[in-house]
Amino acid sequence: MPTVLDQILHGVREDLSTRRADLPLERLREVVETAPPARDALAALSAPGGVHLIAEVKRASPSKGALADIPDPAELAAEYAAGGASVISVLTEQRRFGGSLADLDAVRAAVDIPVLRKDFVVDPYQVWEARAHGADLVLLMASALDQEDLVELLALVEELGMHGLLEAHDEEELARCVQAGGRIIGVNARNLKTLEVDPATVTRLLPLVPQGAIGVAESGVTGPASVRDYVAAGARAVLVGEALVTGTEPRRAARELLAAGGRQVDVEETA
Ligand SMILES: O=P(O)(O)OC[C@@H](O)[C@@H](O)c1c[nH]c2ccccc12
């Protein structure tokens, strides 16, 4: 039986072939050549002073369906940035997560901090696309890629001046992310084959991320206590979607999560 991940990847490939037919790679490359250089997400996530927050623009998920309308992703991203986020994650997968490259454009234009293209990247075309739309960091999921593709896609990401967030959800995938040379490695508490969230996955695997890499705890943050647990397991950054998009005050929520991870954010007065 196909897993949820298999089903998502099927749709991703279909949508990709439509976009590729509309805009051939050669044209996309021209856009990238004239794009401003990528921002340094590795530097942003390496700055001392407590945990970093990667705050996500996420409208829906396969497990929960609709989460939030988010009529103005630019405004949400600006709130996240004001709340102290180091990186904004933008889901661009359309069918299950309700995202788009237009969201990425809007967020890129709204903030100065690095932006992550969060999608199911399986083809170099998507990496070029990420850069063309202003991404600085690209998610590469070990569960969706064989080792050769993981290595090749990371090489392209870095060649285009971006960084890769390599994602694992078990020991074998983590070893592959390390072996691929990942400098930013995420452990996802959500198993994308079954959609189950188990924070113990993060606390078990994060200590295995090498010292030289940035360990990112992904998924399942419900509040400050989750951040404390993830930080105790060695998280240098936390990636949070649902808890931020379903609340009413994303700026304050971001600040509270950061405070739980030892980072104090200067309070900026709201207009
Ligand atoms: O909404 P949450 O539980 O805070 O999770 C955010 C993020 O970790 C999640 O969206 C995610 C992590 N890795 C992914 C890969 C694909 C799609 C989505 C994801």
The ligand as an SDF file (V2000), in Angstrom:
LIG
                    3D

 19 20  0  0  0  0  0  0  0  0999 V2000
    3.2680   22.0870   12.5040 O   0  0  0  0  0  0  0  0  0  0  0  0
    4.3830   21.5010   13.3310 P   0  0  0  0  0  0  0  0  0  0  0  0
    3.9990   20.2500   14.0650 O   0  0  0  0  0  0  0  0  0  0  0  0
    4.9950   22.5440   14.2270 O   0  0  0  0  0  0  0  0  0  0  0  0
    5.5300   21.0550   12.2960 O   0  0  0  0  0  0  0  0  0  0  0  0
    6.2700   21.9860   11.5340 C   0  0  0  0  0  0  0  0  0  0  0  0
    7.2190   21.2490   10.5770 C   0  0  0  0  0  0  0  0  0  0  0  0
    8.1320   20.5160   11.3330 O   0  0  0  0  0  0  0  0  0  0  0  0
    6.4670   20.3490    9.6100 C   0  0  0  0  0  0  0  0  0  0  0  0
    5.6160   21.1650    8.8500 O   0  0  0  0  0  0  0  0  0  0  0  0
    7.3750   19.5470    8.7020 C   0  0  0  0  0  0  0  0  0  0  0  0
    8.6050   19.0800    9.0010 C   0  0  0  0  0  0  0  0  0  0  0  0
    9.1460   18.4170    7.9480 N   0  0  0  0  0  0  0  0  0  0  0  0
    8.2720   18.4430    6.9380 C   0  0  0  0  0  0  0  0  0  0  0  0
    8.3800   17.9330    5.6480 C   0  0  0  0  0  0  0  0  0  0  0  0
    7.3420   18.1430    4.8140 C   0  0  0  0  0  0  0  0  0  0  0  0
    6.2060   18.8260    5.2100 C   0  0  0  0  0  0  0  0  0  0  0  0
    6.0870   19.3360    6.4830 C   0  0  0  0  0  0  0  0  0  0  0  0
    7.1280   19.1580    7.3580 C   0  0  0  0  0  0  0  0  0  0  0  0
  1  2  2  0
  2  3  1  0
  2  4  1  0
  2  5  1  0
  5  6  1  0
  6  7  1  0
  7  8  1  0
  7  9  1  0
  9 10  1  0
  9 11  1  0
 11 12  2  0
 11 19  1  0
 12 13  1  0
 13 14  1  0
 14 15  1  0
 14 19  2  0
 15 16  2  0
 16 17  1  0
 17 18  2  0
 18 19  1  0
M  END
$$$$
